[in-house]
Amino acid sequence: MKRQLNIYYRQLASCPTDQVDDFIIELDGGGKMTLNGTGIEMSQPNPLVQYWAQSFDGIHPLIDVGCAYGRNVQTAHNLLKEQIIDSRNNDQTIILACDCNEGHLAAVNNLRLPGVETSFARLPENFPPQISDNSTTKGKSSGMLMSEVLHFLSGEAIEQTLTVARDVLVPGGVLAITACSPFMNFAPNESGVCHINSVMQTLYESNIDRRWPLGDGINLQALLSGRNLDGRGDNAIKRMPTFFHPFSARDLRRAVEETGFRVMSAKEQWHPGYPQQYKNAGRENTQLLAVKI
């Protein structure tokens, strides 16, 4: 298995974007391995996707930050059928799907969904994405979904990203965020023990009074060095982001409120798209829904 995946990674590195669909690996449970070989597109839509889709005001497009292969885009597209039909008549963008991987954007383009466009975006330096800045949209969005991306940023970069999101959203625009919490079983071994989880919770609880309890985050590569990650070995670990910064609902709420949003809900609970082995007392995923004041 490990040898097969190593071959897969080498092939993927030279994969033309028009052949990306041939390289998508579907996992047990319905999730899909992302094109860095270590991340996962969830097996179910984001639990906040309906609120995000409903925030479309008929004028300003929705933005999906970290769209992967477009599962949330497809779900919102289905929920907005009437607006999608209208968009065909005036060439309107309903959803702008963004990602820092060109292969993911190619996969979304291959879906050929009317009213959906794609744009490269990397948080926080290449953000916001380019929105059609015409007399109608004025470069603004009515709803933004950040699905499983903010936990790869430091606290300072999260705050910077939230400020940009506030500036892009129209008044009353919706911000929907899901991310890993410090309580998730990130990479349990065959015995169900998660080394990262034990380190993460200890650090979080010992620094609970800090603005961002996990400080500059966790070095995943250092933590996992020499360990067998789901049979993928060191080759997969090297592709993991060095920096990982899960956060609680409490800390995200504070940052979002300070940025100029009214938080409608903020909680830690199970994400139905997560692999079952990630479960840990129902606090695995931080989920927040807010409205720009």
Beta strands, then each sheet from edge to edge (+ up, - down):
strand 1: 25-26
strand 2: 32-33
strand 3: 40-41
strand 4: 62-65
strand 5: 95-99
strand 6: 116-120
strand 7: 141-147
strand 8: 169-180
strand 9: 218-219
strand 10: 243-244
strand 11: 261-269
strand 12: 285-292
sheet 1: 1+ 2- 3+
sheet 2: 6+ 5+ 4+ 7+ 8+ 12- 11+
sheet 3: 9+ 10-
end
